[in-house]
Amino acid sequence: MQQFFVKTSLTLNQAFSLDPEQTHQCINVLRYQSGQKVVCVDADQKRALCRLEVQVSNAFATPIEFLKQSSEMKIKVTLIQALIRKERWEFLLQKATELGVYRVVPLILRRNVVKWDKTESQHKRVRYQKIMQEASEQSKRTYVPELMDVITIDEIKAYLSDNNLVCYENESAHFIKDVLHPKQSITLVCGPEGGFDPSEIEQLKEMGFNIVHLGARILRAETASLYILSAVDFMFEEHQR
């Protein structure tokens, strides 16, 4: 069933209009008719089954039942990801959202292949946030992860959590399962295509990060991030059983 994030605070039996993009999707893409159902989520993460009323160029939704089911992890995972190439970055944002990430923080490191252009940052951020919203709708989340401003390694301290991990292909690093324990919050740092400079790893260790490796194979930057997010989700879900 189609899900939309809406700005209106949901109230049972009180109709509201969908925004122009959502209206277009209902009428012209999905070909919905009056009486069909969609799920809407408001800013307070209230989720409701809604009945549609479709007119010529407008669509209205009326909440008829609140839904208690939630797909959100209780643990908050912050992913600090060094910038990677556009198509891989967009793929990463989409899949990280589906895997339950709480927020994504773009990071600039010495070996970044991608250079950050501040003049294009706002346009890119709008596009990236839309990708994350659509992924949240598709995966039936009640929360759209926030995409933060680009930071440098010195600014990572602002995003420390109860458990802080950095992925690094080093033989002396711990395997992820040995240091990853369910906490209230976790911060993960993953490097760029060019990898970390050793001095950056030392700086992160001084901040209290545990150095972890993800197995015998060297993974692409976007694969490593999704691998560790999957591991966090799996371990936390198992802990909750």
C-alpha positions, 0 to 999 in steps of 0.5 A: 500500500502506498505511503506518504509523509504529510505536513498536516497533523493527522486527525481521525475523520478530518480530510486534508489535501495531498500536496501537488506531487502526491496528487500527481502520483495518485491520479496520474501514476497510480491511477487511484480512484475515490475510495481507495486506501493509502497510508499517511505519516505526519511530523509526529510519526503518527501513521494512519490508514486513509481513504482517498477522494480523487477529483479532477486535479485534487486528491484528499485523504481522510484518516480512518484508523491509526496504525500502531505498527512501527518499523523503526529501530529503537537504537539510533544509528548515525552514519558518518560517510566520507563522500563518494561518487554521485551514483554510489552516494545516491544508492547509499542514501537510499539503501541506508534509509531502507536499513533504518539509519537515523541520520547521515553525515557527509564527511571530507577526508584527505583521500576523497575522490569527490570534491565538495562544491559549496555552490551546489550543496543546497541543490544537492541536499534537496535532491538527496533528502527527497531520495531518502524520503522516497526510500522511507515511504517505500520501506514503510518507515515513520521517520525520514532520516536527516541529511546533515551538513558536510563536516571535516574529521575535527567536527566528528566529536559532535556526533559521538554516541554510546558506541563509536566504530570506524571501519578499517581494513587493518589486521589488528582491528576487531571483527565487528561482532566482537565490539558491536553490542546493542546500545541506545545509539551508535555512530559508524564512520566509513571511508571514501573510495581512496580509503583512510589516511593512517593519521585519520585513523589515529585521530579517530582512535583518540576520540574513542572510536573502536577500529573494526574490520568487516571480514576477509574481503575488501568492500567498496565504500558504499558496500561497507556502510550497508554491510555494517548497517545490516549487522547493526540491525540484525544484532539489535533485532536479535537482542530484542527477541 
